Amino acid sequence: VHNEAKHYAAKGYFMIYIGHEGHVEAEGTMGEAPDRMVLVETPEDAENLQLPHYEKLAVLTQTTLSVDEVNATLSVL
């Protein structure tokens, strides 16, 4: 996930990272491009998300999350 964050940041993407604040993986991945990434923890966070305008968006996820947890948030996004 760290490499994907670097890849997308280098190509001008803004990223939405589905994960948990304070988790080691989330902190490390978001540290790869802190100015180009926002953390979303829950479907409610996704509903309230206000993004700056970007032509390219990508979604990354914490690898330790369940598929159901990611899909619930992803469906809102």
mmCIF file of the N, C-alpha and C atoms, coordinates in Angstrom:
data_MODEL
# 
_entry.id   MODEL 
# 
loop_
_atom_site.group_PDB 
_atom_site.id 
_atom_site.type_symbol 
_atom_site.label_atom_id 
_atom_site.label_alt_id 
_atom_site.label_comp_id 
_atom_site.label_asym_id 
_atom_site.label_entity_id 
_atom_site.label_seq_id 
_atom_site.pdbx_PDB_ins_code 
_atom_site.Cartn_x 
_atom_site.Cartn_y 
_atom_site.Cartn_z 
_atom_site.occupancy 
_atom_site.B_iso_or_equiv 
_atom_site.pdbx_formal_charge 
_atom_site.auth_seq_id 
_atom_site.auth_comp_id 
_atom_site.auth_asym_id 
_atom_site.auth_atom_id 
_atom_site.pdbx_PDB_model_num 
ATOM 1   N N  . VAL A 1 1  ? 0.830   -1.184 0.000   1.00 0.00 ? 1  VAL A N  1 
ATOM 2   C CA . VAL A 1 1  ? 0.000   0.000  0.000   1.00 0.00 ? 1  VAL A CA 1 
ATOM 3   C C  . VAL A 1 1  ? 0.881   1.256  0.000   1.00 0.00 ? 1  VAL A C  1 
ATOM 4   N N  . HIS A 1 2  ? 2.009   1.170  0.673   1.00 0.00 ? 2  HIS A N  1 
ATOM 5   C CA . HIS A 1 2  ? 2.936   2.307  0.676   1.00 0.00 ? 2  HIS A CA 1 
ATOM 6   C C  . HIS A 1 2  ? 3.388   2.632  -0.751  1.00 0.00 ? 2  HIS A C  1 
ATOM 7   N N  . ASN A 1 3  ? 3.732   1.610  -1.506  1.00 0.00 ? 3  ASN A N  1 
ATOM 8   C CA . ASN A 1 3  ? 4.176   1.830  -2.885  1.00 0.00 ? 3  ASN A CA 1 
ATOM 9   C C  . ASN A 1 3  ? 3.058   2.389  -3.754  1.00 0.00 ? 3  ASN A C  1 
ATOM 10  N N  . GLU A 1 4  ? 1.846   1.940  -3.527  1.00 0.00 ? 4  GLU A N  1 
ATOM 11  C CA . GLU A 1 4  ? 0.711   2.471  -4.295  1.00 0.00 ? 4  GLU A CA 1 
ATOM 12  C C  . GLU A 1 4  ? 0.512   3.955  -3.979  1.00 0.00 ? 4  GLU A C  1 
ATOM 13  N N  . ALA A 1 5  ? 0.661   4.328  -2.726  1.00 0.00 ? 5  ALA A N  1 
ATOM 14  C CA . ALA A 1 5  ? 0.522   5.737  -2.345  1.00 0.00 ? 5  ALA A CA 1 
ATOM 15  C C  . ALA A 1 5  ? 1.578   6.580  -3.055  1.00 0.00 ? 5  ALA A C  1 
ATOM 16  N N  . LYS A 1 6  ? 2.813   6.108  -3.087  1.00 0.00 ? 6  LYS A N  1 
ATOM 17  C CA . LYS A 1 6  ? 3.878   6.829  -3.791  1.00 0.00 ? 6  LYS A CA 1 
ATOM 18  C C  . LYS A 1 6  ? 3.568   6.916  -5.286  1.00 0.00 ? 6  LYS A C  1 
ATOM 19  N N  . HIS A 1 7  ? 3.114   5.808  -5.850  1.00 0.00 ? 7  HIS A N  1 
ATOM 20  C CA . HIS A 1 7  ? 2.783   5.741  -7.276  1.00 0.00 ? 7  HIS A CA 1 
ATOM 21  C C  . HIS A 1 7  ? 1.711   6.761  -7.649  1.00 0.00 ? 7  HIS A C  1 
ATOM 22  N N  . TYR A 1 8  ? 0.602   6.741  -6.914  1.00 0.00 ? 8  TYR A N  1 
ATOM 23  C CA . TYR A 1 8  ? -0.495  7.658  -7.231  1.00 0.00 ? 8  TYR A CA 1 
ATOM 24  C C  . TYR A 1 8  ? -0.129  9.111  -6.956  1.00 0.00 ? 8  TYR A C  1 
ATOM 25  N N  . ALA A 1 9  ? 0.615   9.369  -5.894  1.00 0.00 ? 9  ALA A N  1 
ATOM 26  C CA . ALA A 1 9  ? 1.035   10.745 -5.605  1.00 0.00 ? 9  ALA A CA 1 
ATOM 27  C C  . ALA A 1 9  ? 1.912   11.285 -6.736  1.00 0.00 ? 9  ALA A C  1 
ATOM 28  N N  . ALA A 1 10 ? 2.820   10.466 -7.241  1.00 0.00 ? 10 ALA A N  1 
ATOM 29  C CA . ALA A 1 10 ? 3.714   10.887 -8.322  1.00 0.00 ? 10 ALA A CA 1 
ATOM 30  C C  . ALA A 1 10 ? 2.947   11.186 -9.608  1.00 0.00 ? 10 ALA A C  1 
ATOM 31  N N  . LYS A 1 11 ? 1.795   10.562 -9.779  1.00 0.00 ? 11 LYS A N  1 
ATOM 32  C CA . LYS A 1 11 ? 0.988   10.782 -10.981 1.00 0.00 ? 11 LYS A CA 1 
ATOM 33  C C  . LYS A 1 11 ? -0.088  11.856 -10.784 1.00 0.00 ? 11 LYS A C  1 
ATOM 34  N N  . GLY A 1 12 ? -0.036  12.575 -9.646  1.00 0.00 ? 12 GLY A N  1 
ATOM 35  C CA . GLY A 1 12 ? -0.934  13.700 -9.433  1.00 0.00 ? 12 GLY A CA 1 
ATOM 36  C C  . GLY A 1 12 ? -2.296  13.353 -8.866  1.00 0.00 ? 12 GLY A C  1 
ATOM 37  N N  . TYR A 1 13 ? -2.461  12.168 -8.313  1.00 0.00 ? 13 TYR A N  1 
ATOM 38  C CA . TYR A 1 13 ? -3.734  11.766 -7.722  1.00 0.00 ? 13 TYR A CA 1 
ATOM 39  C C  . TYR A 1 13 ? -3.889  12.319 -6.314  1.00 0.00 ? 13 TYR A C  1 
ATOM 40  N N  . PHE A 1 14 ? -5.123  12.564 -5.937  1.00 0.00 ? 14 PHE A N  1 
ATOM 41  C CA . PHE A 1 14 ? -5.471  12.772 -4.535  1.00 0.00 ? 14 PHE A CA 1 
ATOM 42  C C  . PHE A 1 14 ? -6.059  11.448 -4.068  1.00 0.00 ? 14 PHE A C  1 
ATOM 43  N N  . MET A 1 15 ? -5.710  11.022 -2.857  1.00 0.00 ? 15 MET A N  1 
ATOM 44  C CA . MET A 1 15 ? -6.111  9.701  -2.390  1.00 0.00 ? 15 MET A CA 1 
ATOM 45  C C  . MET A 1 15 ? -7.008  9.758  -1.162  1.00 0.00 ? 15 MET A C  1 
ATOM 46  N N  . ILE A 1 16 ? -7.954  8.857  -1.156  1.00 0.00 ? 16 ILE A N  1 
ATOM 47  C CA . ILE A 1 16 ? -8.799  8.618  0.014   1.00 0.00 ? 16 ILE A CA 1 
ATOM 48  C C  . ILE A 1 16 ? -8.313  7.301  0.592   1.00 0.00 ? 16 ILE A C  1 
ATOM 49  N N  . TYR A 1 17 ? -7.916  7.336  1.853   1.00 0.00 ? 17 TYR A N  1 
ATOM 50  C CA . TYR A 1 17 ? -7.396  6.135  2.506   1.00 0.00 ? 17 TYR A CA 1 
ATOM 51  C C  . TYR A 1 17 ? -8.426  5.627  3.507   1.00 0.00 ? 17 TYR A C  1 
ATOM 52  N N  . ILE A 1 18 ? -8.947  4.430  3.287   1.00 0.00 ? 18 ILE A N  1 
ATOM 53  C CA . ILE A 1 18 ? -9.890  3.813  4.205   1.00 0.00 ? 18 ILE A CA 1 
ATOM 54  C C  . ILE A 1 18 ? -9.074  3.034  5.228   1.00 0.00 ? 18 ILE A C  1 
ATOM 55  N N  . GLY A 1 19 ? -9.144  3.471  6.476   1.00 0.00 ? 19 GLY A N  1 
ATOM 56  C CA . GLY A 1 19 ? -8.359  2.831  7.520   1.00 0.00 ? 19 GLY A CA 1 
ATOM 57  C C  . GLY A 1 19 ? -8.712  3.383  8.881   1.00 0.00 ? 19 GLY A C  1 
ATOM 58  N N  . HIS A 1 20 ? -7.878  3.045  9.843   1.00 0.00 ? 20 HIS A N  1 
ATOM 59  C CA . HIS A 1 20 ? -8.128  3.470  11.230  1.00 0.00 ? 20 HIS A CA 1 
ATOM 60  C C  . HIS A 1 20 ? -7.024  4.400  11.705  1.00 0.00 ? 20 HIS A C  1 
ATOM 61  N N  . GLU A 1 21 ? -7.433  5.566  12.188  1.00 0.00 ? 21 GLU A N  1 
ATOM 62  C CA . GLU A 1 21 ? -6.491  6.541  12.725  1.00 0.00 ? 21 GLU A CA 1 
ATOM 63  C C  . GLU A 1 21 ? -5.651  5.905  13.828  1.00 0.00 ? 21 GLU A C  1 
ATOM 64  N N  . GLY A 1 22 ? -4.365  6.165  13.782  1.00 0.00 ? 22 GLY A N  1 
ATOM 65  C CA . GLY A 1 22 ? -3.470  5.636  14.796  1.00 0.00 ? 22 GLY A CA 1 
ATOM 66  C C  . GLY A 1 22 ? -2.894  4.265  14.482  1.00 0.00 ? 22 GLY A C  1 
ATOM 67  N N  . HIS A 1 23 ? -3.462  3.564  13.507  1.00 0.00 ? 23 HIS A N  1 
ATOM 68  C CA . HIS A 1 23 ? -2.937  2.253  13.135  1.00 0.00 ? 23 HIS A CA 1 
ATOM 69  C C  . HIS A 1 23 ? -1.587  2.466  12.430  1.00 0.00 ? 23 HIS A C  1 
ATOM 70  N N  . VAL A 1 24 ? -0.632  1.609  12.710  1.00 0.00 ? 24 VAL A N  1 
ATOM 71  C CA . VAL A 1 24 ? 0.712   1.746  12.166  1.00 0.00 ? 24 VAL A CA 1 
ATOM 72  C C  . VAL A 1 24 ? 0.698   1.810  10.638  1.00 0.00 ? 24 VAL A C  1 
ATOM 73  N N  . GLU A 1 25 ? -0.067  0.951  10.003  1.00 0.00 ? 25 GLU A N  1 
ATOM 74  C CA . GLU A 1 25 ? -0.113  0.951  8.536   1.00 0.00 ? 25 GLU A CA 1 
ATOM 75  C C  . GLU A 1 25 ? -0.719  2.246  8.002   1.00 0.00 ? 25 GLU A C  1 
ATOM 76  N N  . ALA A 1 26 ? -1.772  2.715  8.641   1.00 0.00 ? 26 ALA A N  1 
ATOM 77  C CA . ALA A 1 26 ? -2.411  3.960  8.200   1.00 0.00 ? 26 ALA A CA 1 
ATOM 78  C C  . ALA A 1 26 ? -1.445  5.130  8.332   1.00 0.00 ? 26 ALA A C  1 
ATOM 79  N N  . GLU A 1 27 ? -0.769  5.226  9.450   1.00 0.00 ? 27 GLU A N  1 
ATOM 80  C CA . GLU A 1 27 ? 0.171   6.322  9.657   1.00 0.00 ? 27 GLU A CA 1 
ATOM 81  C C  . GLU A 1 27 ? 1.305   6.277  8.645   1.00 0.00 ? 27 GLU A C  1 
ATOM 82  N N  . GLY A 1 28 ? 1.843   5.089  8.407   1.00 0.00 ? 28 GLY A N  1 
ATOM 83  C CA . GLY A 1 28 ? 2.942   4.951  7.452   1.00 0.00 ? 28 GLY A CA 1 
ATOM 84  C C  . GLY A 1 28 ? 2.529   5.258  6.033   1.00 0.00 ? 28 GLY A C  1 
ATOM 85  N N  . THR A 1 29 ? 1.392   4.731  5.620   1.00 0.00 ? 29 THR A N  1 
ATOM 86  C CA . THR A 1 29 ? 0.929   4.950  4.250   1.00 0.00 ? 29 THR A CA 1 
ATOM 87  C C  . THR A 1 29 ? 0.579   6.415  4.028   1.00 0.00 ? 29 THR A C  1 
ATOM 88  N N  . MET A 1 30 ? -0.119  7.002  4.968   1.00 0.00 ? 30 MET A N  1 
ATOM 89  C CA . MET A 1 30 ? -0.482  8.410  4.815   1.00 0.00 ? 30 MET A CA 1 
ATOM 90  C C  . MET A 1 30 ? 0.754   9.306  4.856   1.00 0.00 ? 30 MET A C  1 
ATOM 91  N N  . GLY A 1 31 ? 1.797   8.857  5.519   1.00 0.00 ? 31 GLY A N  1 
ATOM 92  C CA . GLY A 1 31 ? 3.040   9.608  5.555   1.00 0.00 ? 31 GLY A CA 1 
ATOM 93  C C  . GLY A 1 31 ? 3.762   9.661  4.228   1.00 0.00 ? 31 GLY A C  1 
ATOM 94  N N  . GLU A 1 32 ? 3.397   8.781  3.314   1.00 0.00 ? 32 GLU A N  1 
ATOM 95  C CA . GLU A 1 32 ? 4.012   8.788  1.976   1.00 0.00 ? 32 GLU A CA 1 
ATOM 96  C C  . GLU A 1 32 ? 3.576   9.993  1.152   1.00 0.00 ? 32 GLU A C  1 
ATOM 97  N N  . ALA A 1 33 ? 2.394   10.509 1.417   1.00 0.00 ? 33 ALA A N  1 
ATOM 98  C CA . ALA A 1 33 ? 1.874   11.657 0.651   1.00 0.00 ? 33 ALA A CA 1 
ATOM 99  C C  . ALA A 1 33 ? 0.858   12.419 1.512   1.00 0.00 ? 33 ALA A C  1 
ATOM 100 N N  . PRO A 1 34 ? 1.296   12.973 2.632   1.00 0.00 ? 34 PRO A N  1 
ATOM 101 C CA . PRO A 1 34 ? 0.339   13.592 3.569   1.00 0.00 ? 34 PRO A CA 1 
ATOM 102 C C  . PRO A 1 34 ? -0.464  14.756 2.995   1.00 0.00 ? 34 PRO A C  1 
ATOM 103 N N  . ASP A 1 35 ? 0.079   15.425 1.994   1.00 0.00 ? 35 ASP A N  1 
ATOM 104 C CA . ASP A 1 35 ? -0.631  16.553 1.393   1.00 0.00 ? 35 ASP A CA 1 
ATOM 105 C C  . ASP A 1 35 ? -1.572  16.128 0.281   1.00 0.00 ? 35 ASP A C  1 
ATOM 106 N N  . ARG A 1 36 ? -1.594  14.834 -0.030  1.00 0.00 ? 36 ARG A N  1 
ATOM 107 C CA . ARG A 1 36 ? -2.421  14.338 -1.127  1.00 0.00 ? 36 ARG A CA 1 
ATOM 108 C C  . ARG A 1 36 ? -3.333  13.203 -0.692  1.00 0.00 ? 36 ARG A C  1 
ATOM 109 N N  . MET A 1 37 ? -3.588  13.102 0.628   1.00 0.00 ? 37 MET A N  1 
ATOM 110 C CA . MET A 1 37 ? -4.368  11.969 1.123   1.00 0.00 ? 37 MET A CA 1 
ATOM 111 C C  . MET A 1 37 ? -5.208  12.387 2.322   1.00 0.00 ? 37 MET A C  1 
ATOM 112 N N  . VAL A 1 38 ? -6.396  11.800 2.388   1.00 0.00 ? 38 VAL A N  1 
ATOM 113 C CA . VAL A 1 38 ? -7.290  12.037 3.524   1.00 0.00 ? 38 VAL A CA 1 
ATOM 114 C C  . VAL A 1 38 ? -7.735  10.675 4.066   1.00 0.00 ? 38 VAL A C  1 
ATOM 115 N N  . LEU A 1 39 ? -7.877  10.593 5.376   1.00 0.00 ? 39 LEU A N  1 
ATOM 116 C CA . LEU A 1 39 ? -8.293  9.356  6.039   1.00 0.00 ? 39 LEU A CA 1 
ATOM 117 C C  . LEU A 1 39 ? -9.810  9.323  6.196   1.00 0.00 ? 39 LEU A C  1 
ATOM 118 N N  . VAL A 1 40 ? -10.392 8.185  5.871   1.00 0.00 ? 40 VAL A N  1 
ATOM 119 C CA . VAL A 1 40 ? -11.818 7.934  6.090   1.00 0.00 ? 40 VAL A CA 1 
ATOM 120 C C  . VAL A 1 40 ? -11.912 6.637  6.882   1.00 0.00 ? 40 VAL A C  1 
ATOM 121 N N  . GLU A 1 41 ? -12.530 6.698  8.062   1.00 0.00 ? 41 GLU A N  1 
ATOM 122 C CA . GLU A 1 41 ? -12.613 5.517  8.917   1.00 0.00 ? 41 GLU A CA 1 
ATOM 123 C C  . GLU A 1 41 ? -13.933 4.765  8.811   1.00 0.00 ? 41 GLU A C  1 
ATOM 124 N N  . THR A 1 42 ? -15.012 5.479  8.551   1.00 0.00 ? 42 THR A N  1 
ATOM 125 C CA . THR A 1 42 ? -16.348 4.880  8.609   1.00 0.00 ? 42 THR A CA 1 
ATOM 126 C C  . THR A 1 42 ? -17.202 5.344  7.432   1.00 0.00 ? 42 THR A C  1 
ATOM 127 N N  . PRO A 1 43 ? -18.313 4.652  7.187   1.00 0.00 ? 43 PRO A N  1 
ATOM 128 C CA . PRO A 1 43 ? -19.245 5.147  6.167   1.00 0.00 ? 43 PRO A CA 1 
ATOM 129 C C  . PRO A 1 43 ? -19.734 6.561  6.488   1.00 0.00 ? 43 PRO A C  1 
ATOM 130 N N  . GLU A 1 44 ? -19.885 6.872  7.760   1.00 0.00 ? 44 GLU A N  1 
ATOM 131 C CA . GLU A 1 44 ? -20.323 8.215  8.152   1.00 0.00 ? 44 GLU A CA 1 
ATOM 132 C C  . GLU A 1 44 ? -19.277 9.263  7.773   1.00 0.00 ? 44 GLU A C  1 
ATOM 133 N N  . ASP A 1 45 ? -17.999 8.919  7.962   1.00 0.00 ? 45 ASP A N  1 
ATOM 134 C CA . ASP A 1 45 ? -16.930 9.821  7.526   1.00 0.00 ? 45 ASP A CA 1 
ATOM 135 C C  . ASP A 1 45 ? -17.017 10.052 6.020   1.00 0.00 ? 45 ASP A C  1 
ATOM 136 N N  . ALA A 1 46 ? -17.290 8.993  5.282   1.00 0.00 ? 46 ALA A N  1 
ATOM 137 C CA . ALA A 1 46 ? -17.390 9.105  3.825   1.00 0.00 ? 46 ALA A CA 1 
ATOM 138 C C  . ALA A 1 46 ? -18.552 10.019 3.424   1.00 0.00 ? 46 ALA A C  1 
ATOM 139 N N  . GLU A 1 47 ? -19.663 9.923  4.140   1.00 0.00 ? 47 GLU A N  1 
ATOM 140 C CA . GLU A 1 47 ? -20.818 10.778 3.844   1.00 0.00 ? 47 GLU A CA 1 
ATOM 141 C C  . GLU A 1 47 ? -20.495 12.248 4.053   1.00 0.00 ? 47 GLU A C  1 
ATOM 142 N N  . ASN A 1 48 ? -19.656 12.544 5.027   1.00 0.00 ? 48 ASN A N  1 
ATOM 143 C CA . ASN A 1 48 ? -19.336 13.927 5.375   1.00 0.00 ? 48 ASN A CA 1 
ATOM 144 C C  . ASN A 1 48 ? -18.071 14.443 4.696   1.00 0.00 ? 48 ASN A C  1 
ATOM 145 N N  . LEU A 1 49 ? -17.464 13.637 3.862   1.00 0.00 ? 49 LEU A N  1 
ATOM 146 C CA . LEU A 1 49 ? -16.207 13.999 3.231   1.00 0.00 ? 49 LEU A CA 1 
ATOM 147 C C  . LEU A 1 49 ? -16.386 15.138 2.235   1.00 0.00 ? 49 LEU A C  1 
ATOM 148 N N  . GLN A 1 50 ? -15.558 16.136 2.377   1.00 0.00 ? 50 GLN A N  1 
ATOM 149 C CA . GLN A 1 50 ? -15.533 17.244 1.427   1.00 0.00 ? 50 GLN A CA 1 
ATOM 150 C C  . GLN A 1 50 ? -14.118 17.321 0.874   1.00 0.00 ? 50 GLN A C  1 
ATOM 151 N N  . LEU A 1 51 ? -13.994 17.048 -0.397  1.00 0.00 ? 51 LEU A N  1 
ATOM 152 C CA . LEU A 1 51 ? -12.679 17.011 -1.034  1.00 0.00 ? 51 LEU A CA 1 
ATOM 153 C C  . LEU A 1 51 ? -12.437 18.256 -1.858  1.00 0.00 ? 51 LEU A C  1 
ATOM 154 N N  . PRO A 1 52 ? -11.183 18.676 -1.917  1.00 0.00 ? 52 PRO A N  1 
ATOM 155 C CA . PRO A 1 52 ? -10.854 19.716 -2.890  1.00 0.00 ? 52 PRO A CA 1 
ATOM 156 C C  . PRO A 1 52 ? -10.999 19.119 -4.287  1.00 0.00 ? 52 PRO A C  1 
ATOM 157 N N  . HIS A 1 53 ? -11.134 19.964 -5.282  1.00 0.00 ? 53 HIS A N  1 
ATOM 158 C CA . HIS A 1 53 ? -11.286 19.466 -6.651  1.00 0.00 ? 53 HIS A CA 1 
ATOM 159 C C  . HIS A 1 53 ? -9.967  18.891 -7.151  1.00 0.00 ? 53 HIS A C  1 
ATOM 160 N N  . TYR A 1 54 ? -10.030 17.662 -7.619  1.00 0.00 ? 54 TYR A N  1 
ATOM 161 C CA . TYR A 1 54 ? -8.894  16.995 -8.260  1.00 0.00 ? 54 TYR A CA 1 
ATOM 162 C C  . TYR A 1 54 ? -9.414  16.260 -9.478  1.00 0.00 ? 54 TYR A C  1 
ATOM 163 N N  . GLU A 1 55 ? -8.614  16.244 -10.507 1.00 0.00 ? 55 GLU A N  1 
ATOM 164 C CA . GLU A 1 55 ? -8.976  15.520 -11.723 1.00 0.00 ? 55 GLU A CA 1 
ATOM 165 C C  . GLU A 1 55 ? -8.840  14.016 -11.530 1.00 0.00 ? 55 GLU A C  1 
ATOM 166 N N  . LYS A 1 56 ? -7.901  13.610 -10.675 1.00 0.00 ? 56 LYS A N  1 
ATOM 167 C CA . LYS A 1 56 ? -7.622  12.193 -10.474 1.00 0.00 ? 56 LYS A CA 1 
ATOM 168 C C  . LYS A 1 56 ? -7.773  11.844 -8.997  1.00 0.00 ? 56 LYS A C  1 
ATOM 169 N N  . LEU A 1 57 ? -8.574  10.829 -8.726  1.00 0.00 ? 57 LEU A N  1 
ATOM 170 C CA . LEU A 1 57 ? -8.772  10.337 -7.364  1.00 0.00 ? 57 LEU A CA 1 
ATOM 171 C C  . LEU A 1 57 ? -8.466  8.849  -7.320  1.00 0.00 ? 57 LEU A C  1 
ATOM 172 N N  . ALA A 1 58 ? -7.940  8.399  -6.194  1.00 0.00 ? 58 ALA A N  1 
ATOM 173 C CA . ALA A 1 58 ? -7.695  6.976  -5.968  1.00 0.00 ? 58 ALA A CA 1 
ATOM 174 C C  . ALA A 1 58 ? -8.142  6.645  -4.552  1.00 0.00 ? 58 ALA A C  1 
ATOM 175 N N  . VAL A 1 59 ? -8.520  5.406  -4.344  1.00 0.00 ? 59 VAL A N  1 
ATOM 176 C CA . VAL A 1 59 ? -8.883  4.923  -3.011  1.00 0.00 ? 59 VAL A CA 1 
ATOM 177 C C  . VAL A 1 59 ? -7.912  3.813  -2.640  1.00 0.00 ? 59 VAL A C  1 
ATOM 178 N N  . LEU A 1 60 ? -7.324  3.939  -1.468  1.00 0.00 ? 60 LEU A N  1 
ATOM 179 C CA . LEU A 1 60 ? -6.450  2.919  -0.908  1.00 0.00 ? 60 LEU A CA 1 
ATOM 180 C C  . LEU A 1 60 ? -7.069  2.434  0.389   1.00 0.00 ? 60 LEU A C  1 
ATOM 181 N N  . THR A 1 61 ? -6.754  1.213  0.769   1.00 0.00 ? 61 THR A N  1 
ATOM 182 C CA . THR A 1 61 ? -7.317  0.684  2.013   1.00 0.00 ? 61 THR A CA 1 
ATOM 183 C C  . THR A 1 61 ? -6.246  0.036  2.867   1.00 0.00 ? 61 THR A C  1 
ATOM 184 N N  . GLN A 1 62 ? -6.482  0.106  4.143   1.00 0.00 ? 62 GLN A N  1 
ATOM 185 C CA . GLN A 1 62 ? -5.638  -0.586 5.116   1.00 0.00 ? 62 GLN A CA 1 
ATOM 186 C C  . GLN A 1 62 ? -5.816  -2.085 4.879   1.00 0.00 ? 62 GLN A C  1 
ATOM 187 N N  . THR A 1 63 ? -4.726  -2.805 4.792   1.00 0.00 ? 63 THR A N  1 
ATOM 188 C CA . THR A 1 63 ? -4.801  -4.218 4.418   1.00 0.00 ? 63 THR A CA 1 
ATOM 189 C C  . THR A 1 63 ? -5.391  -5.105 5.496   1.00 0.00 ? 63 THR A C  1 
ATOM 190 N N  . THR A 1 64 ? -5.459  -4.630 6.726   1.00 0.00 ? 64 THR A N  1 
ATOM 191 C CA . THR A 1 64 ? -5.966  -5.455 7.825   1.00 0.00 ? 64 THR A CA 1 
ATOM 192 C C  . THR A 1 64 ? -7.471  -5.312 8.037   1.00 0.00 ? 64 THR A C  1 
ATOM 193 N N  . LEU A 1 65 ? -8.135  -4.527 7.210   1.00 0.00 ? 65 LEU A N  1 
ATOM 194 C CA . LEU A 1 65 ? -9.584  -4.358 7.348   1.00 0.00 ? 65 LEU A CA 1 
ATOM 195 C C  . LEU A 1 65 ? -10.314 -5.516 6.679   1.00 0.00 ? 65 LEU A C  1 
ATOM 196 N N  . SER A 1 66 ? -11.516 -5.802 7.170   1.00 0.00 ? 66 SER A N  1 
ATOM 197 C CA . SER A 1 66 ? -12.330 -6.834 6.531   1.00 0.00 ? 66 SER A CA 1 
ATOM 198 C C  . SER A 1 66 ? -12.898 -6.299 5.219   1.00 0.00 ? 66 SER A C  1 
ATOM 199 N N  . VAL A 1 67 ? -13.201 -7.201 4.324   1.00 0.00 ? 67 VAL A N  1 
ATOM 200 C CA . VAL A 1 67 ? -13.800 -6.830 3.040   1.00 0.00 ? 67 VAL A CA 1 
ATOM 201 C C  . VAL A 1 67 ? -15.134 -6.126 3.277   1.00 0.00 ? 67 VAL A C  1 
ATOM 202 N N  . ASP A 1 68 ? -15.914 -6.616 4.220   1.00 0.00 ? 68 ASP A N  1 
ATOM 203 C CA . ASP A 1 68 ? -17.216 -5.997 4.506   1.00 0.00 ? 68 ASP A CA 1 
ATOM 204 C C  . ASP A 1 68 ? -17.052 -4.563 4.999   1.00 0.00 ? 68 ASP A C  1 
ATOM 205 N N  . GLU A 1 69 ? -16.058 -4.343 5.859   1.00 0.00 ? 69 GLU A N  1 
ATOM 206 C CA . GLU A 1 69 ? -15.825 -2.998 6.386   1.00 0.00 ? 69 GLU A CA 1 
ATOM 207 C C  . GLU A 1 69 ? -15.430 -2.035 5.265   1.00 0.00 ? 69 GLU A C  1 
ATOM 208 N N  . VAL A 1 70 ? -14.555 -2.473 4.398   1.00 0.00 ? 70 VAL A N  1 
ATOM 209 C CA . VAL A 1 70 ? -14.124 -1.640 3.276   1.00 0.00 ? 70 VAL A CA 1 
ATOM 210 C C  . VAL A 1 70 ? -15.290 -1.397 2.330   1.00 0.00 ? 70 VAL A C  1 
ATOM 211 N N  . ASN A 1 71 ? -16.039 -2.433 2.000   1.00 0.00 ? 71 ASN A N  1 
ATOM 212 C CA . ASN A 1 71 ? -17.163 -2.270 1.071   1.00 0.00 ? 71 ASN A CA 1 
ATOM 213 C C  . ASN A 1 71 ? -18.229 -1.328 1.598   1.00 0.00 ? 71 ASN A C  1 
ATOM 214 N N  . ALA A 1 72 ? -18.484 -1.336 2.899   1.00 0.00 ? 72 ALA A N  1 
ATOM 215 C CA . ALA A 1 72 ? -19.484 -0.431 3.481   1.00 0.00 ? 72 ALA A CA 1 
ATOM 216 C C  . ALA A 1 72 ? -19.077 1.020  3.266   1.00 0.00 ? 72 ALA A C  1 
ATOM 217 N N  . THR A 1 73 ? -17.808 1.317  3.482   1.00 0.00 ? 73 THR A N  1 
ATOM 218 C CA . THR A 1 73 ? -17.327 2.686  3.292   1.00 0.00 ? 73 THR A CA 1 
ATOM 219 C C  . THR A 1 73 ? -17.210 3.018  1.817   1.00 0.00 ? 73 THR A C  1 
ATOM 220 N N  . LEU A 1 74 ? -16.717 2.085  1.039   1.00 0.00 ? 74 LEU A N  1 
ATOM 221 C CA . LEU A 1 74 ? -16.541 2.296  -0.395  1.00 0.00 ? 74 LEU A CA 1 
ATOM 222 C C  . LEU A 1 74 ? -17.876 2.555  -1.097  1.00 0.00 ? 74 LEU A C  1 
ATOM 223 N N  . SER A 1 75 ? -18.924 1.900  -0.655  1.00 0.00 ? 75 SER A N  1 
ATOM 224 C CA . SER A 1 75 ? -20.226 2.094  -1.297  1.00 0.00 ? 75 SER A CA 1 
ATOM 225 C C  . SER A 1 75 ? -20.733 3.519  -1.092  1.00 0.00 ? 75 SER A C  1 
ATOM 226 N N  . VAL A 1 76 ? -20.369 4.146  0.005   1.00 0.00 ? 76 VAL A N  1 
ATOM 227 C CA . VAL A 1 76 ? -20.755 5.537  0.245   1.00 0.00 ? 76 VAL A CA 1 
ATOM 228 C C  . VAL A 1 76 ? -19.918 6.465  -0.629  1.00 0.00 ? 76 VAL A C  1 
ATOM 229 N N  . LEU A 1 77 ? -18.645 6.162  -0.722  1.00 0.00 ? 77 LEU A N  1 
ATOM 230 C CA . LEU A 1 77 ? -17.768 7.014  -1.551  1.00 0.00 ? 77 LEU A CA 1 
ATOM 231 C C  . LEU A 1 77 ? -18.230 6.985  -2.994  1.00 0.00 ? 77 LEU A C  1 
# 
